[in-house]
Amino acid sequence: MKKTMMIAGVALTALLGGCANTTALEESVANLGNKVDQLSAEVGALKSEQSKLSADVKGAKAAAMDAQAEAKRANDRLDNMASSYKK
């Protein structure tokens, strides 16, 4: 019973002490809310940038594959010309 009274006293003291400074707590919560909003905006901007870069990479990959195919065709034509040429 003595422990229960002691715990209740500590809890009551913490509760009353915590309620005395609600303005600072509200300012702190508002500040943290602003930081969360700022980070959310930054994450959104980074996602947008990542999507753009991903599209650019896909385009570059397609262009590289087209260039590779064109180079193979050119090499095949040169091989055909070399094999048909006789001295």
Buried (B, 14 or more C-beta within 10 A) or exposed (E): EEEEEEEEEEEEEEEEEEEEEEEEEEEEEEEEEEEEEEEEEEEEEEEEEEEEEEEEEEEEEEEEEEEEEEEEEEEEEEEEEEEEEEE
